[in-house]
């Protein structure tokens, strides 16, 4: 899979990384070489805040952030504050996301909020915004067997609670993405 990752870079936004299952799926696919994940310190700060909010303070956000940074030490985009002021996004607080994506030459920004990332703002940079489930589905279609191996490996890491394949996929877009695949989790 490394030939795919050598060409494709995805900036993963905080609203995607904050969801534990989605984060695990996306980072498992990155670990398998489907793409190169990128984020910034600011995105990681927002991720920690969102995780703390979701878990009502019950999660160790520093531990989770450290685990992601150890797994992908090259993922943090730095030195990107040059374009931010001139970027036209509906929410000025999201300009740093597009700026980081441009700086790292990302092809996509993976987000759960497309309304704050209108495609017309991305045209000059040849970047697309895409929903996380769509991104996952597209990655799986690249190489279904390698995706199943990566997702199986991820599922096997879940110890508490243990998750069988049916529970792992049921009701998710992942189930749809794998439905045409002859390989099982």
Number of C-alpha atoms within 10 A of each C-alpha: 16 14 10 15 17 12 12 17 22 26 28 29 24 25 19 21 28 21 14 12 12 17 18 16 20 24 24 20 25 23 18 18 20 28 22 24 24 23 24 22 12 17 23 23 15 17 22 22 15 20 23 16 13 14 11 9 12 10 14 12 20 12 11 15 16 13 12 17 15 11 13 16 11 12 21 18 18 13 10 17 12 11 14 18 11 10 15 16 19 13 10 13 10 17 21 20 22 26 22 27 26 20 16 20 17 23 18 22 29 26 21 19 15 13 11 16 23 15 16 10 16 19 10 8 14 13 19 19 23 20 15 24 20 14 18 21 18 13 20 22 16 13 14 20 16 19 27 19 17 22 24 17 13 15 19 13 11 11 8 6 6 12 14 13 15 11 10 17 17 11 10 11 15 18 16 13 19 19 12 10 15 10 13 14 19
